[in-house]
């Protein structure tokens, strides 16, 4: 690889025009646990596997899906600690937006500001890119929205997307199953089936996390008992 | 380099204004200046560059109040320049603890000296779903400080996953006010119910706080406190609490010039908050003419007339008008 001598410094382009560190960051994301999201006609659902390193870990202390504002939630694939930093920054930005404009931040604005933070870390000295890709789900005056933000800082709006280990299979599965006028409950079932596809082992209410937002614009993370109900419907 | 020149100009202009207004001798104006005349302060500025720079520039990067111009302001005040005033709320705000929680009350008049600036303003501010705060003092200060702490509490709720506590709001407020040494003129009555129970506190502009079963603040506080002192008892019911708070605010409304208009009440209990905006309207506009008001010409007496031409009449000098 002729790029290898350019791969250690973030702020140096390789001859092929790539920033190799960002490629490496994407690899880090690609080896993280699968997460996915689907935008339905009346809401958005995001979900992720929650495989813990050992059965001794207290699974109630781990929450991978986080709330950024009452109507925006986020899930990730990649490095957990990097995710926590981004969540903290995004929450603060949402509050600052509110203080400045006395308007709750629209989803696109929050996505843009988070992406700008991630981009900053690709063009500064002494830092490395974030090793996470985010799936941001929100519901505002422009309806339900789903965005993916990459370590480079680029963001895309998706109707349905997946990230992490099982990305190609999951995306193929979603392409087949996605319909424009899907209802949120159907979307949740599709999500569970997609996760099941790539899951090594037995899926249960305690080793996946699902977050939804309906037209009531309140983002919530489903409790294990609620997930259990959906799982039973799917079986 | 640009602002450097500006700062010098600015200071020279300021001194020129004082000079014109008070006919003072240049040498006496700047005690720090050298014996040479004022038009050459260049050397002095150069030495002070690092400190004065920030004052002449836009907002300092760190945020918060910049004390850089305070020395200049003190000098100007000393020389006789009158400081501009600001709008105060001249208020009656109260709070009390009853058997299930807290009740907060406030009047709705905002004053600017002798003028009523807002006949129905909102003095009970949201801090958290279970915490509200009444504000007296400078309206801008109470708004800004409660908004800021409310924002901080929201971030804290996200980080901890728990309901906010009243003492948290209290500590955030008092540390902020203390660090501004009383320049943020906000006197607050903070009340709420959290896992540890109902709480009521008062916060003073310099940053001291009290914890009380009933409290009043603002220019109408004495009128309101007299009502509380005679009628308050422990274990009031919700209706008694609301009635007592309304009575206290009305005492302020009717007996204090700085308070007036309507009564706002907020009842906070475990799990439920009711914001009763304009709970009482004891000062309605009683006479409104249904025909409307018309003012015919000749009703107002003309005392004097002065006509100023907006477009100056130009006199053409001799010679051809077309010549330059």
Interface residues (C-beta under 8 A of the other chain):
Chain A: X67 X68 X88 X91 X92 X95 X96 X98 X99
Chain B: X147 X148 X151 X154 X155 X158 X159
